[in-house]
Amino acid sequence: METKNDLREGLLSRLPRPESLASYRQETASLLAKHEKALATERWTAAALSFCAMATFFFYGWMMKAHPLDAGAQLSFSVGILVFVLLVVVNGVRYPIYASQVATLKEIKQVQLQLLEVQSRLDKAATPNT
């Protein structure tokens, strides 16, 4: 039974105290803004890599028609296209995962702030007015 109480106390000790609720709310807002900015950067990076992959593919097609290339040049263009396509695939998988992590973090922080507000109200109600 003591381990449950120790675990509970350990988890509750990581929460900020209701006295610093306003500063914690500001910290949470800045953290979420930082993650939203990083998410926008990820979106832009994925679009730029997609554009580079398509441009490389079209350039390779144009080079094959305009100037027949030897085997070494064909291999290097093929490897370049493969690298860009793999980067696009990785970013295509990474972006939705990160977006869902940010959405989950937002929901968790909202619930945490609500719990802290309730806890501060209960603490105020528990203290007698003098």
N, C-alpha and C positions, 0 to 999 in steps of 0.2 A: 504494500500500500504506500510505503514511503517513496518508492521509485516513481509512482504516478505523480505524487506531489512534487518531487524533485524535478521531474520532467515538465510539469505544469509551470512551476516557478521559473525554470530555465527558459521556457518559451515566452513567458510573460515578461521576463526581465529584458528581453530584446526589444520590446515595444517601448516607444517613448512615453514619458510621463504626461498626463493631461495638462500639467502646468505649462509645458512648452508646445501646446497644440498649434498655436499660430505659426511658430517658427517651423514646426514639422510640416504644416500644410504648405508653407512656402517652399521648403526643401522638396516636397513631393511634386509640387507644380514645376519646379525647375528640372527635376529628374525626368518627368514625363515630357517636358518640352525638349530636353536633350535627346530623348529616345525618338520623338517625332521627327526631329531634324535629321537624326541618323537614318531613320526610315526613308525620308525623302531622298537622302543621298544614295541609299541603296537602290531606290527606284531609278534614279538618274543613271547610276552606274550600270544597272541592268540594261537600260535603253541604249546607252552608249556602246556597250559591248555587243549588243544585238546589231546595231548599225555597223560596227567594225567588222563583224562576222559576215554580214551581207555584202559589204563593200569589198572585202577580201575575196569572197566567192565570185562576185561579178568581175572583179579585176582578173582573177584567175581564168575565168571563161573568156574574157576579152583577149588575154595574152595567148591563150591556146589558139584562137582564131587568127589573130593578127600576126603573131610570131611563133612558129612552132618551137617548142622548148625541148631541151635535152632532158634526159631522165633525172638528173640531179636537180634541175630547176623545178621540174614537175613534182618531185618528191618534197622539196622545200615548201612549195606553195601548198601542197596537200597537208603537210604537217602544220603549217600556219593556219589553214582553215580548220583543221581538227582542234587545234589549241583554242581558237576563238569559239568554236561550237561548244567545246567542253566548258569553257568559262561561262558561256551563256546558259548552259544547262545547270551548272552549279549555282549561278545567281538566280536562275528561275526557280530552283528548289529552295534556296536560302532566303529569298525575299518573303514568301508567304509564311515560312517558319518564324522569321523575325517579327513579321507583322502580327502574328498570333501571340507571340511572346509579349509584345508591347500592349496588345489589347488585354491579355491576361493580367499583366502588371497594373494596368489602369484599374481594372475591376478590383483587384486585391487591395490596391491603395485606397480606393473609394470605401470599401468595406472596413478597412483598418481605420480610416479617418472617422467613419460613422461610429465604430466601436469606441474609439477614443472620446468622441463627443458624448456618447452615452455614459461612459465611465466618468467623465468630468462632471456631468449633470448629477450622477448618482453620488459622487463625492461631495458636491455642493449641497445636495439634499441631506446627506448624512451628517454634515457638520451643523451644530446648533447655531442659530443666529444669536448674537449677543447685543 
